[in-house]
Amino acid sequence: MASEQLKTWTPSSWRGRKAEQQPEWPDEHALEQNLKVLSTLPPLVFAGEARALRRSLAEVAEGRAFVLQAGDCAESFYDFSADSIRDKLKVILQMAIVLTYGTGVPVVKVGRIAGQFAKPRTSPYEVVGGEQIPVFRGHIVNDDAPTAQGRRPDPSRLIAAYHQSASTLNLLRAFTKGGFADLSQVHMWNQEFVASSREGERYEATAGEIERAMRFMAACGIDLQAEEALHQVDFYTSHEALILGYEEALTRRDSLSGDWYDTSAHLLWCGERTRQLDGAHLHFLSGINNPVAAKVGPGATPDEVVKICDILDPRREPGRLTLISRMGTGKVESSLPPLQEAVRASGHPVVWVCDPMHGNTFTSESGRKTRHFEDVMAEISGFFAACAESGTWPGGVHVELTGDSVTECLGGAEEIAEDDLELRYTTTCDPRLNGRQSLDLAFRVAELLRAG
């Protein structure tokens, strides 16, 4: 069935299916006009870059590399600056260094950035001050201000999201290819709030060891300047392909291969709420040649997950499909192994990644959504245990973080308590790990990889 769908697939063929979690745009004509403009704008990423990511993910599928997918819960139109992009990249680079140096395994770096603007929601409405208003769906759709006017879906935001993504990508490419990511500059990536912490001290020790190793290689006559991999990194972008009109408008046919690519990001995924087997989201992802992913929760059955694989990876190509487990700390060890065993038996060479954030969200007594750092780590540990039980390579982690010194997730080395949540709670949607918590997570994941 999946092969037959591919023969008739077009960027717009998803429109013949039910699409969950789509905004109720008040002006369809304005929506189509903005989508038309969007379809004429240059691609944000290129097909060759997406193919390079697929090759790297194929290494992960074979158990020879590890994925670090990290970034904002939902990017903001207001909290947008060169400093915030740089600081987020710093944290991800630090985590990647810890994982690579601690395990000897290459790390594929994928950001939740330059396009992660939309969020699925449990209900289309919420009550504020006794008035029912549309729920906030991310700045690509409406405003987070709790007013009826602010929450009105505005299709001009699709264009604004494109331009912010383009600006973000420009800066990311400059940082990762222009010297900022040079391995000889590992101490530059440290931040004040990390440098003054226990995790920062561990990172400084790692950075010192790397520098000593590089001096040793130079003393042995190795020309480090000629080694390109020491001076720049490959950094890829990803987001949830939620607003399908936006994704359709940025889907282009590659001039070299003739294949369709969604040029809004290198990797696109569908979430737990939008992975219906006959739905529009899986259908759309089935036709693009980017690497794609699907999130699976504790309610997923082995048969359902294999059917998702059949739709998204009918040719069984390594690097094509990633499955992101988001089970919750109390369910991962029992729920995940049957899914992994069924997928392996089906012959699909998928990458398995752990999202330890979304299954462990709860509302504090103060009314703030939060997560406890130890719950996050417990799910990662359970993920590694489940992979060991099923004989599956633990392919990576998928986390929400920021470079800012926020107090949104409880616990960690700073021992953030519920009373501290109000201090620096700035997310537009779900709570994120701060820099110290993120670096602590990287060290502990490296230990799990070594132990395995």
KOLMIRO-51535 format. One record per residue: x negated, y negated, z of N, C-alpha, C in turn; residue number from 1. Coordinates in steps of 0.1 Angstrom, whole numbers. Atoms other than C-alpha are relative to their C-alpha. Example, Ala and Ser with C-alpha at 12.3 -4.5 7.8 and 13.67 -1.06 7.14 Angstrom:
2
  n_xx  n_yy  n_zz ca_xx ca_yy ca_zz  c_xx  c_yy  c_zz   k
    -9    12     0  -123    45    78    -9   -12     0   1
     9    11     0  -137    11    71     8   -11     8   2
//
This chain:
452
  n_xx  n_yy  n_zz ca_xx ca_yy ca_zz  c_xx  c_yy  c_zz   k
    -8    12     0     0     0     0    -9   -12     0   1
     8    12    -1   -28   -24     9    -6    -3   -14   2
     6     2    13   -44   -19   -25     9    -6   -10   3
   -10     6     9   -12   -26   -43     3   -15     3   4
    -2    14    -4    -8   -58   -23   -11    -9    -6   5
    11     8     5   -42   -70   -34     1    -3   -14   6
    -1     3    14   -33   -67   -70    10   -12    -3   7
   -10    11     2    -4   -92   -66    -3   -12     9   8
     3    11   -10   -21  -114   -39    -4   -13    -7   9
     5    13     4   -24  -151   -45    -1    -8    13  10
     1     8   -12   -32  -179   -20    14    -4     5  11
   -13     4    -5     5  -187   -18    10    11     2  12
    -9   -11    -1    20  -152   -18     5     3    14  13
    -4    -2   -14    22  -153    20    14    -7     2  14
   -13     8    -1    52  -177    15    12     9    -1  15
   -11    -9     2    74  -147     6     2     9    13  16
    -1    -7   -12    69  -133    41     3    -9    12  17
    -3     8   -12    79  -143    76   -13    -4     7  18
    12     6    -6    52  -166    91     4    -5    14  19
    -2     4   -14    52  -168   129    -8   -12     4  20
     7    10    -6    41  -198   149    -3   -12    -9  21
     2    12     8    45  -224   122     8   -12     5  22
    -7    12    -5    54  -260   131    13    -2    -8  23
   -12     4     7    89  -273   123    -2   -14    -5  24
     4    12     6    77  -300   100    13    -8    -3  25
   -12     8     2   104  -328    99     2    -5   -14  26
    -1     5    13    96  -339    64    -8     9    -9  27
     6   -10     9    89  -311    39    -7    -7   -12  28
     7     7    11    81  -336    11   -13    -5     4  29
    12     6    -5    55  -353    32   -10    11     2  30
     9   -11    -2    40  -319    41    -6     4   -13  31
     5    -5    13    37  -308     5    -9   -10    -6  32
     8    11     6    22  -342    -5   -14     1     7  33
    13    -1    -7    -5  -338    22    -8    13    -4  34
     7   -12     4   -12  -302    12    -6    -1   -14  35
     5     2    14   -16  -313   -24   -13    -8     0  36
    13     8    -1   -42  -339   -14   -11     9     6  37
    10    -9    -6   -59  -313     8    -6    10   -11  38
     4    -9    10   -61  -289   -22   -10    -6   -10  39
     9     6    10   -81  -314   -42   -14    -4     7  40
    12     4    -7  -108  -321   -15   -10    11    -1  41
    11    -9     2  -142  -304   -16     1    11    11  42
     0   -11   -10  -147  -270     2    -8    -4    12  43
     8     3   -12  -159  -272    38   -12    10     1  44
    11   -10     0  -180  -240    35     0     7   -14  45
     1    -6    13  -192  -220     5     0    15     0  46
    -1   -14     1  -187  -185    -7   -12     8     3  47
    13    -7    -3  -224  -176    -5    -3     0    15  48
     2     0   -15  -224  -186    32     9    11     6  49
    -9   -11    -6  -194  -163    39    -6    14    -3  50
     6   -13     3  -212  -135    21   -12     3     9  51
    12    -2    -9  -243  -140    42     5     4    14  52
    -6    -5   -13  -221  -137    73     4    14     0  53
    -4   -14     2  -206  -105    60   -12     9     1  54
    12    -8    -1  -241   -91    56    -5     1    15  55
     4     0   -14  -250  -101    92     9     9     8  56
   -10    -8    -7  -218   -86   105    -1    15    -3  57
     3   -14     4  -226   -54    86   -11     6     9  58
    10    -5   -10  -257   -51   108     6     2    14  59
    -7    -2   -13  -235   -55   139     8    13    -1  60
    -8   -12     1  -212   -28   126    -9    13     1  61
    10   -11     0  -243    -5   123    -7     1    13  62
     6     0   -13  -253   -13   159   -14    -6     0  63
    13     6     0  -283   -34   150     0   -15     3  64
    -1    14    -3  -271   -68   160    12    -3     9  65
   -10     3   -10  -248   -86   184     6   -14    -4  66
    -7    13     4  -222  -114   178     2    -8    13  67
    -4    10   -10  -219  -145   200     9   -10    -7  68
   -10     9     6  -187  -163   190     5    -8    12  69
    -3     9   -12  -181  -193   212     3   -14    -5  70
    -3    14     3  -167  -228   213    13    -4     7  71
   -11     6    -6  -137  -249   222    13     9    -1  72
   -13    -6     1  -103  -235   230     8    -7   -11  73
    -6     8    11   -88  -263   208    -8   -13    -1  74
     7    13     2  -108  -291   193     9   -12     1  75
    -8    12    -2   -96  -326   200    -4   -11   -10  76
     2    12     8   -92  -356   178    -7   -12     8  77
     4    11    -9  -101  -378   208   -14     2     6  78
    13    -3    -6  -130  -360   224    -9     5   -11  79
     7    -3    12  -151  -361   193   -12    -9    -2  80
    12     8     1  -187  -373   191   -12     8    -3  81
    12    -7     3  -222  -364   180    -6     7    13  82
     5    -5   -13  -231  -359   217     7    13     4  83
    -8   -12    -4  -203  -334   223    -3    12    -9  84
     4   -11     9  -212  -314   192   -14     5     3  85
    14    -4    -3  -249  -314   201     0     8    13  86
     0    -7   -13  -242  -303   237     6    14    -1  87
    -6   -13     1  -219  -275   227   -10     9    -8  88
    10    -8     7  -245  -263   202   -12     4     9  89
    11    -3   -10  -272  -265   229     3    13     8  90
    -4   -11    -8  -253  -241   251     0    13    -8  91
     0   -13     8  -247  -216   223   -14     4    -4  92
    14    -4     3  -283  -217   213    -7     6    12  93
     6    -5   -13  -294  -212   249     5    14     2  94
    -5   -14    -2  -271  -182   252    -6    10   -10  95
     5    -8    10  -283  -168   219   -15     4     3  96
    14    -3    -4  -320  -171   231     0    10    11  97
     0    -9   -11  -312  -154   263     4    14    -4  98
    -4   -13     5  -294  -125   245   -11     6    -9  99
    10    -6    10  -321  -121   218   -12     4     8 100
    13    -3    -7  -351  -123   241     2    11    11 101
    -2   -10   -10  -335  -102   268     3    14    -5 102
    -3   -13     5  -325   -74   245    -7     4   -12 103
     7    -3    12  -346   -76   214    10     3   -12 104
   -11    -2    11  -313   -75   193     3   -14    -6 105
    -4    12     6  -306  -102   167    14    -4     4 106
   -13     5    -4  -277  -124   176     6    -8   -12 107
    -7     7    10  -252  -136   150     8   -11     7 108
    -6    12    -7  -241  -171   160    12    -5    -8 109
   -12     5     6  -205  -180   152     8   -10    10 110
    -7     9    -9  -188  -211   166    15    -1    -2 111
   -14     4     0  -152  -218   174     0   -15    -2 112
     2    15     2  -157  -252   158     2    -3   -14 113
    -2     6    13  -151  -274   128    12     6    -7 114
   -13    -5     5  -115  -262   124     9     7    10 115
    -8    -7   -11  -102  -247   157     9   -11     6 116
    -9    10    -4   -74  -272   160    14     4     4 117
   -14    -4    -2   -42  -252   161     0    11    11 118
    -2   -10   -11   -29  -231   190    14     6    -1 119
   -13    -6    -1    -1  -205   191     6    -2    14 120
    -6     3   -13    24  -211   219    11    10     3 121
   -11   -10    -4    48  -189   239    14    -5    -4 122
   -13     5     3    77  -212   234    -1   -13    -9 123
     1    12     8    84  -239   208     3   -13     7 124
    -4    12    -7    97  -263   234    -5     1    15 125
     2     1   -15    89  -275   270     9   -11     5 126
    -8    11    -6   108  -297   294    -9    -9     8 127
     9    10    -7    90  -329   306    10   -11     5 128
    -8    11    -6   108  -353   329    15     3    -3 129
   -14    -3     2   141  -335   323     4     0   -15 130
    -3     1    14   138  -339   285    -7    12    -7 131
     6   -11     8   132  -310   261    -7    -6   -12 132
     8     5    12   104  -318   236    -8    11    -6 133
     8   -10     7    83  -298   211   -13     2     8 134
    13    -4    -7    53  -280   227   -12    -5    -8 135
    12     4     6    18  -292   219    -6    12    -8 136
     6   -11     8     4  -271   190   -14    -2    -5 137
    13     3     5   -30  -286   186     0   -13    -8 138
     0    13     7   -41  -319   171     2     0   -15 139
    -2    -1    14   -38  -306   136    15    -1    -3 140
   -14     0     2     0  -306   142     6   -12     7 141
    -6    11    -7    10  -331   169    -9    -5    11 142
     9     6   -11    -3  -351   199     3     7    13 143
    -2    -6   -13    -8  -338   234     8    -9    10 144
    -8     9    -8    10  -369   248    14     6     2 145
   -12    -7    -3    41  -355   266    12    -9    -3 146
   -12     8     4    67  -376   247     5     6   -13 147
    -7    -6    11    92  -367   220    -7    -5   -13 148
     6     6    12    75  -391   195   -14     6    -2 149
    13    -6     1    40  -378   203     0    14    -5 150
     0   -14     4    50  -342   198     7     3   -13 151
    -6    -2    14    67  -348   164   -11     5    -9 152
    10    -5     9    47  -327   139    -2   -10   -11 153
     4    10    10    28  -350   115    -9     6   -10 154
     9    -7    10    14  -335    83   -12    -8    -4 155
    12     7     3   -11  -363    79   -11     4     9 156
    10    -6    -9   -29  -346   107    -8    11    -6 157
     8   -11     8   -39  -318    83   -12    -6    -7 158
    11     7     7   -60  -343    64   -11    -5    10 159
     9     4   -10   -75  -357    96    -8    11     5 160
     7   -12    -5   -84  -322   108   -11     4   -10 161
    10    -3    11  -102  -316    74   -12    -9     2 162
    11    10     0  -123  -348    77    -8     2    13 163
     7    -3   -12  -132  -341   113    -9    12    -1 164
     7   -12     3  -142  -306   103   -13    -2    -9 165
    11     4     9  -164  -320    75   -11    -7     7 166
    10     7    -7  -181  -344    98    -8     9    10 167
     6    -9    -9  -187  -317   124   -10    10    -7 168
     9    -9     7  -202  -293    98   -12    -7    -5 169
    12     7     4  -225  -320    85   -10    -1    11 170
     9     1   -11  -239  -325   119    -6    13     4 171
     5   -13    -4  -242  -288   127   -11     5   -10 172
    10    -4    10  -261  -282    94   -13    -8     3 173
    11     8    -3  -284  -311   103    -8     5    12 174
     7    -5   -13  -291  -297   138    -7    13    -3 175
     5   -13     1  -296  -261   128   -10     2   -11 176
     9    -1    11  -316  -267    96   -11   -11     0 177
     9    11     1  -334  -299   104   -10    -2    11 178
    10     1   -10  -356  -291   133     5     1    15 179
    -6     0   -14  -333  -293   164    -1    15     5 180
    -1   -15    -4  -331  -254   164   -13     6     0 181
    14    -6     0  -369  -249   161    -3     7    13 182
     3    -8   -12  -379  -222   185   -10    -6     9 183
    10     7    -8  -408  -243   197     6   -10     9 184
    -7    10    -8  -383  -267   211    10     5    10 185
   -10    -7    -9  -365  -243   234     3    -8    13 186
    -2     8   -12  -370  -267   264     9   -12    -3 187
    -9    11     3  -352  -295   245    15     3     1 188
   -14    -4    -1  -320  -275   246     6     0    14 189
    -5     0   -13  -318  -277   283     7   -13     3 190
    -7    12    -4  -294  -301   299    -2    -2    15 191
     3     4   -14  -296  -319   332     8    10    10 192
    -7    -8    -9  -268  -299   348    -4    15     0 193
     5   -14     1  -283  -266   336   -14     0     6 194
    14     0    -5  -319  -276   345    -1     0    15 195
     0     1   -15  -309  -282   381     7    12     6 196
    -8   -11    -5  -292  -248   385    -9    13     0 197
     7   -13     0  -303  -212   392     0     6   -14 198
     0    -5    14  -293  -203   356   -10    -8    -8 199
     9     8     8  -313  -232   343   -15     4     3 200
    14    -5    -4  -344  -219   363    -3    13    -8 201
     2   -12     7  -339  -185   347    -3    -3   -15 202
     2     4    14  -336  -201   313   -14    -6    -2 203
    13     6     2  -367  -222   318   -11    11     1 204
     9   -11     0  -386  -190   327    -1     7   -13 205
    -1    -6    13  -374  -174   295    -7    -8   -10 206
     6     9    10  -384  -204   275   -15    -1     1 207
    14     0    -2  -418  -204   291    -7    12    -6 208
     5   -12     6  -423  -168   281    -1     0   -15 209
     0     1    15  -413  -175   245   -11    -9    -5 210
    10     9     4  -437  -204   243   -14     7     1 211
    13    -7    -2  -466  -183   257    -2    11   -12 212
     0    -9    11  -457  -156   231    -4    -6   -13 213
     3     7    12  -458  -181   203   -15    -5     0 214
    14     4    -1  -492  -195   215    -9    12    -3 215
     8   -12     2  -505  -159   215     0     4   -15 216
    -1    -3    14  -493  -153   180    -9    -9    -9 217
     8    10     7  -509  -185   168   -15     2     2 218
    14    -3    -3  -542  -176   185    -5    12    -8 219
     4   -12     8  -541  -143   166    -1    -3   -15 220
     1     4    14  -540  -162   133    12     0    -8 221
   -13     0     7  -503  -159   125     4   -14    -3 222
    -4    14     4  -491  -190   106    15    -1     4 223
   -14     1    -5  -460  -198   126     8   -10    -8 224
    -7    10     8  -452  -228   104     6     6   -12 225
    -5    -6    12  -447  -205    75    12     9     3 226
   -11    -9    -3  -421  -184    94    13    -8     2 227
   -12     8     0  -388  -200    85    10     3    11 228
    -9    -4   -10  -368  -180   110    -3    -6    14 229
     4     6   -13  -387  -197   139     4   -15     0 230
    -2    14     0  -377  -232   128    15    -4    -3 231
   -14     3     3  -340  -230   118     8    13     3 232
    -9   -11    -2  -310  -208   125    12     0    -9 233
   -13    -1     7  -279  -196   107    11    -1    10 234
   -11     3    -9  -248  -209   124    12     0    -9 235
   -12    -2     8  -214  -200   111    12    -6     8 236
   -12     6    -6  -179  -215   118    12    10    -1 237
   -12    -9     0  -146  -197   126    11    -8     7 238
   -12     4    -8  -111  -205   137    12     9    -3 239
   -12    -8     2   -77  -189   140     8    -6   -12 240
    -8     4    12   -59  -190   106    14    -1     3 241
   -14     1    -5   -27  -202   121     9    -8    -9 242
    -9     8     9   -13  -230    99    -3     4   -14 243
     3    -7    12   -11  -211    67     0   -10   -12 244
     1     9    10    -4  -241    45   -13    -7    -2 245
    14     5     0   -37  -256    55   -10    10    -6 246
     9   -11     5   -55  -223    48     2     2   -15 247
    -3    -2    15   -38  -219    14    -7   -12    -8 248
     5    12     8   -48  -255     3   -15     0    -1 249
    15    -1     1   -85  -247    11    -5    13    -5 250
     4   -13     6   -86  -213    -6    -3    -3   -15 251
     5     3    14  -106  -215   -38    -6    13    -6 252
     6   -11     7  -118  -190   -64   -15    -3    -2 253
    15     2     1  -156  -185   -63    -4     1   -15 254
     4     0    14  -172  -194   -96    -9    11    -4 255
    10   -11     3  -198  -166   -94     7    13     0 256
    -6   -14    -1  -177  -136   -83    14     0    -5 257
   -14     0     4  -142  -147   -93     9     3    12 258
    -8    -4   -11  -130  -137   -58     5   -13     8 259
    -6    11    -8  -108  -159   -35    -7    -1    13 260
     5     3   -13  -124  -175    -4     7   -11     6 261
    -5    11    -8  -109  -196    23   -11    -8     4 262
    11     9    -2  -133  -225    24     1    -9    12 263
    -2     8   -12  -120  -239    57   -10     5    11 264
     9    -5   -10  -144  -217    77    -7    13    -6 265
     6   -12     4  -168  -188    73     8    13     4 266
    -8   -11    -5  -147  -164    94    14    -5     5 267
   -14     3    -4  -109  -165    99     6    12     8 268
    -6   -11    -7   -89  -145   124    15    -3     2 269
   -14     1    -4   -53  -138   133     1     4    14 270
    -1    -2   -14   -41  -138   169    10    11     3 271
    -9   -10    -5   -21  -114   190    14    -3    -3 272
   -14     3     2    11  -133   183     3     0   -15 273
    -2     2    14     6  -134   145    -5    12    -9 274
     6   -11     7    -7   -99   135    11    10    -4 275
   -11    -9     5    27   -84   124    -4     7   -13 276
     5    -8    12    20   -56    99     6    -5   -13 277
    -6     5    12    45   -71    74     1   -15     0 278
    -1    15    -2    39  -107    84    -9    -7   -10 279
     8     8     9    24  -136    65   -14    -1     3 280
    14     2    -3    -8  -139    84    -9    11    -4 281
     9   -12     5   -22  -104    78     0     0   -15 282
     0     0    15   -11  -107    42    -9   -10    -5 283
     9    11     5   -29  -140    37   -15     5     2 284
    14    -4    -2   -61  -126    53    -5    11    -8 285
     4   -11     8   -60   -95    32    -5    -3   -13 286
     4     4    14   -66  -114     0   -13    -8    -1 287
    12     8     0   -95  -137    10   -12     9     2 288
    12    -9    -1  -131  -123     8    -9    -5    11 289
     8     3   -12  -144  -140    39     0    12     9 290
    -2    -9   -12  -151  -118    69    12    -5     8 291
   -12     4    -7  -119  -117    88     1     8    13 292
    -1    -7   -13  -108  -106   123    14     0     5 293
   -14     0    -6   -77   -97   143    -2     3    15 294
     0    -3   -14   -71   -98   180     9    11     4 295
    -9   -11    -5   -57   -68   198     1     0    15 296
    -2     0   -14   -42   -67   232     4    14     6 297
    -3   -12    -6   -32   -40   257    13     7    -6 298
   -12    -5     5     2   -35   239    -2     7   -14 299
     3    -6    13   -15   -24   206    -1    15     1 300
     1   -15     0   -12    13   197   -11     4   -10 301
    10    -5     9   -38    34   179     5    -1   -15 302
    -6     0    13   -15    38   149     1   -14    -6 303
    -1    14     4    -9     0   147   -13    -6    -4 304
    13     6     2   -45    -9   149    -6     6   -13 305
     6    -6    13   -55    16   121     8    -6   -12 306
    -7     6    11   -27     1    99    -5   -15    -2 307
     6    13     1   -42   -34   106   -13     1    -8 308
    12    -3     7   -75   -20    94     2     3   -15 309
    -3    -4    14   -59    -5    63     4   -12    -8 310
    -4    12     7   -44   -39    54   -12    -9    -2 311
    10    10     1   -75   -60    61   -13     6    -6 312
    13    -6     5  -103   -35    51     3    13    -8 313
    -4   -12     8   -88   -11    25   -12     7    -6 314
    12    -6     6  -123    -5    10   -10     5    10 315
     9    -4   -10  -139     2    43   -14    -5    -1 316
    13     7     2  -167   -23    39    -6    -5    13 317
     6     5   -12  -191   -29    68    -2   -15    -1 318
     1    15    -1  -190   -66    79    13    -7    -4 319
   -12     6     4  -156   -72    65    10    -3    12 320
   -10     1   -10  -135   -67    96    -5     1    14 321
     3     0   -15  -139   -76   133    13     2     7 322
   -11    -2    -9  -115   -64   159    -4    -6    14 323
     3     7   -12  -114   -87   190     9     5    11 324
    -7    -5   -12  -103   -70   222     3   -10    10 325
    -3    10   -11   -84   -92   247    10     7     9 326
    -9    -9    -8   -70   -67   272     4    -5    14 327
    -1     3   -15   -74   -82   307    -8     9     8 328
    10    -8    -7   -98   -70   333     6    14     5 329
    -6   -13    -6   -74   -43   347     4    10   -10 330
    -6    -8    11   -65   -28   313   -11     5   -10 331
     9    -3    11   -96   -27   291    -6    14     0 332
     7   -13     0  -112     5   303    10    11    -4 333
    -9   -10     3   -80    25   298     7    -2   -14 334
    -7     2    12   -65     8   268    -9     0   -13 335
     8     2    12   -95     2   245    -5    13    -6 336
     6   -12     6  -111    37   241     9     7   -10 337
    -9    -7    10   -80    53   223     0    -8   -13 338
     0     8    13   -80    24   198   -13     2    -7 339
    13    -2     7  -117    27   191    -2    14    -6 340
     1   -13     5  -115    64   187     8     2   -13 341
    -9    -1    12   -86    61   162    -6    -7   -12 342
     6     8    11  -104    34   142   -12     8    -6 343
    12    -8     5  -136    55   140     4    12    -8 344
    -5   -12     8  -116    86   129     5    -4   -13 345
    -6     4    12  -100    65   102   -11    -4   -10 346
    11     3     9  -134    56    87    -3   -15    -2 347
     2    15     2  -132    18    91   -12    -4     8 348
    12     4    -7  -167     4   100     2   -14     6 349
    -3    13    -6  -153   -24   122   -11    -5    10 350
     8     5   -12  -172   -47   146    10    -2    11 351
    -9     2   -12  -157   -46   181    -6   -11     9 352
     4    11    -7  -159   -78   200     9    -2    12 353
    -8     2   -12  -147   -87   236     3   -14     2 354
    -5    13    -5  -126  -117   243     5     1    14 355
    -4    -2   -14  -126  -118   281     8   -11     6 356
    -6    12    -5  -108  -151   284    15     1     0 357
   -14     2     2   -73  -148   271     9    10     8 358
    -8   -10    -8   -62  -117   291    -1    -3    15 359
     2     3   -15   -73  -133   324     4   -14     4 360
    -5    14    -3   -55  -167   323    11     1    10 361
   -11     1    -9   -33  -176   352     2   -15     4 362
    -3    14    -4   -17  -208   367    -3    -1    15 363
     3     2   -14   -32  -221   399    11    -6     8 364
   -11     6    -8   -12  -234   428     2   -15    -3 365
    -1    14     4   -19  -269   415     7    -2   -13 366
    -7     0    13    -2  -260   382    -9     0   -12 367
     9     0    11   -34  -259   362    -3    15    -5 368
     4   -13     6   -41  -230   338   -15     2     3 369
    14    -2    -2   -74  -214   348    -4    15    -2 370
     5   -13     1   -95  -183   347   -11     1    11 371
    11    -2   -10  -119  -168   373   -12     6    -7 372
    12    -5     7  -154  -163   362    -3    15     2 373
     3   -14    -3  -157  -129   379    10     9    -7 374
   -10    -8     9  -125  -117   360    -6     1   -14 375
     6     1    13  -142  -128   328   -11    11    -1 376
    11    -9     0  -173  -108   337     5    14     2 377
    -5   -14    -2  -153   -78   349     6     6   -13 378
    -5    -5    13  -136   -76   315   -11     4    -9 379
    12    -3     9  -169   -77   297    -6    13     5 380
     5   -12    -5  -182   -50   320     9    12    -4 381
    -9   -11     4  -151   -29   313     0     3   -15 382
     1    -2    14  -155   -35   276   -12     9    -3 383
    12    -8     2  -191   -21   277     3    14     4 384
    -3   -14    -4  -178     9   297     9     7    -9 385
    -9    -6    10  -150    15   272    -8     4   -12 386
     8    -3    12  -175    14   243    -8    12     3 387
     8   -11    -3  -197    38   261     8    13     0 388
    -9   -12    -1  -168    62   267     4     5   -14 389
    -4    -4    13  -158    61   230   -11     1   -10 390
    11    -1     9  -193    61   216     0   -11   -11 391
    -1    12     9  -188    26   200   -10   -10     4 392
     9    11    -3  -214    -2   197     8   -12     5 393
    -7    13    -5  -203   -32   219    -6   -11    -8 394
     5     9    11  -206   -57   190    -1   -14     4 395
     1    14    -3  -202   -90   208    10    -5    10 396
    -9     7    -9  -184  -115   230     5   -12    -7 397
    -7    11     6  -159  -142   221     5    -8    12 398
    -3     8   -12  -157  -170   247     3   -14    -3 399
    -3    14     1  -143  -204   251    -8    -8    10 400
     9     7    -8  -168  -229   264    -2   -15    -5 401
     3    14     4  -180  -265   263   -13    -4     6 402
    12     5    -6  -212  -284   268     1   -10    11 403
    -2    10   -11  -196  -307   293     1     7    13 404
     0    -5   -13  -198  -302   330    14     0     6 405
   -14    -1    -4  -161  -293   334     2     9    12 406
    -5    -9   -11  -143  -277   363    13     6    -4 407
   -12    -6     5  -118  -256   345     2    15     3 408
     0   -14    -3  -127  -220   353    -5     2    15 409
     4    -1   -14  -130  -209   390   -12     9     1 410
    11    -9    -3  -161  -193   405   -12    -4    -8 411
    13     2     6  -195  -189   389   -10    -5    11 412
    10     4   -10  -227  -201   405     3   -13     8 413
    -4    13    -7  -212  -235   414    12     3    10 414
   -11    -4    -9  -184  -216   432    12   -10    -1 415
   -11     9     2  -157  -238   417    13     5     6 416
   -12    -4    -7  -126  -236   439    12    -7    -6 417
   -12     5     5   -90  -244   432     1   -15     2 418
    -1    15    -3   -93  -279   448   -10    -7    -9 419
    10     7     9  -122  -286   423     6    -2   -14 420
    -5     0    14  -100  -281   392     3   -14    -4 421
    -4    14     4   -88  -317   393   -12    -9    -3 422
    12     9     1  -124  -331   393    -3    -3   -15 423
     4     2    14  -132  -326   356     7    11    -9 424
    -9    -9     7  -103  -308   339     4    -7   -13 425
    -2     9    12  -104  -322   303     5     8   -12 426
    -4    -7    12   -93  -294   280    14    -4    -5 427
   -13     3     5   -63  -300   257     9    12     1 428
    -9   -12     0   -51  -264   261    -5     9    11 429
     4   -10   -10   -68  -235   278   -14    -3     7 430
    12     3    -7   -96  -236   304   -13     6    -6 431
    13    -4     7  -133  -233   292   -11     2    11 432
    12    -1    -8  -165  -222   308    -9   -12    -2 433
    10    11     2  -190  -249   315   -14     5    -3 434
    13    -5     5  -227  -248   306    -6    10    10 435
     6    -9   -10  -238  -231   339     6    14    -1 436
    -7   -12     1  -211  -205   337    -3     8   -13 437
     3    -7    13  -219  -198   300   -14     6     0 438
    14    -6     0  -256  -193   306     0    12    10 439
     0   -11    -9  -249  -171   336     6    13    -7 440
    -6   -11     8  -226  -150   313   -10     6    -9 441
     9    -5    10  -253  -147   287   -11     9     7 442
    10    -8    -7  -279  -134   313     7    14     4 443
    -6   -13    -5  -254  -108   326     4     9   -12 444
    -2    -8    12  -244   -97   291   -13     7    -5 445
    13    -6     3  -281   -92   283    -3    12     8 446
     3   -11    -9  -284   -70   313     9    12    -3 447
    -9   -11     4  -254   -49   302    -5     6   -13 448
     5    -6    13  -269   -45   267   -13     8     3 449
    13    -7    -4  -303   -35   282     4    14     6 450
    -4   -12    -7  -286   -10   305     6    11    -9 451
    -6    -9     9  -267     5   276   -10     6   -10 452
//
